[in-house]
Amino acid sequence: MLLDATGHTPKVPPELVGTWNYETMSPLKDGKPFGAVHFQPGQWTVTFNQDSAWTMKAPLRTMNGSYSVHGHELEMKMADGNPYYTYRFTIEQDGKVLVLNKETIIIANRE
């Protein structure tokens, strides 16, 4: 579990907590989406728990770790403490769509 500078567990935004189904993943080229990979419901999911733990079920493996949120930045670490990804995130369409943005844009729907 990640701790903030005061040694406390950072506040988890309740709108992020839950299981999200990946819908599309699009690489960025010159800052714009370039093609897309589409997923079937349940094919690739990520779950963010209230206790700052996450689990990702991808087509070839399952991963887990901890996360923290700083404004609209989502920092994910693997279970061994190594960095996984830091995304810029937004939650759209009345809390039903999660958008993760880094070198790719990932769009996921709440399960």
N, C-alpha and C positions, 0 to 999 in steps of 0.2 A: 504494500500500500504506500502511495506517495504521501509525503508530509510537506507542509508549507514551511516557510522560514521560521515560524514560531513553534514548529514541531507538532502542529495539529493537522488533522486530515482536512484538506481543502473542501469547500462546499461544492457539491455536485449539482449541476442544474437539473431539476426534475424532468425537464422536457427532453433531456438526452437519455435518461434511464429507460431501458427497455431493449427489445430485440429489433434489429433493423435488417430487412432483406435488401441486398444489393440489387438494383435494377439495371444500372449501366455504369461502365467505367470508361472514361474517355481521356486519352492522353492529350496533353496540351502542346501546341506548336505555335510559337510566337504569341503565347498567352491565350490562344483560342482552342476550343475542342477540335480534335482532328480524328475522326472516326469514333467508333464506340463498340464496346463489348457488351452484349445484353445477357442477362442472367434470368433463369427461371426462379420463381418463388422458392425459397429454401435452399437454393444451390450455393449461395454464399451469404452468410449472415454474420453480424457482429452484435454482441449483447454488451451493453454498458450497465453495470450494477450500481446500486446506491452506495456500496462500500468502496467505490473507485476501482473495482476489478472489471476486466473485460475478457470476453471469449470470442474468438473468431472461428467460424466453421467455413473453411474454404474447400474447393473441390478436392484438393489433394492432402489436406491436413487440417488439424485443429490447433490453434495457438491461443495463449492467454497471457495476461499480465495485469498491470495496473495503469491507471490514467489519471490525469489532472487537467483541469480546465482553468485557463487564464484569459478572461474576457471571451473572445471567440477563437481562441487557440486551444486545440485539443492535443495534449502531449501523451503519447502512448509508449509504454515500456513493456518489454517482455518480462516473463515471470522471473528470469534471472537478473533483472535490473538493467539489462542493456536497452538502449533506445530502439524503438520500433519505427514510429513515424510521429511527426508533429504536423497536424493539419490545421487549416483555417476552416471553421465549420459554421454553417447556418442551419437553422431549422425553419422550414417553410410550410406553406399550405396548412395553416392551423395545427402545426405539430405533427403532420403526417409524413413529411419528407425531410430527410437529413442530407445535406450536401457537404461533402468533404473535398477540400481543394488543396493540392500541393503541385506535383508534376502532372497529376491527373485530376480529373473531377469525378468523384464517385457520388452517385445519386442512389439513395436507399429509402425504402418505404417502411413505415412502422409495421411490424408483424402483428 
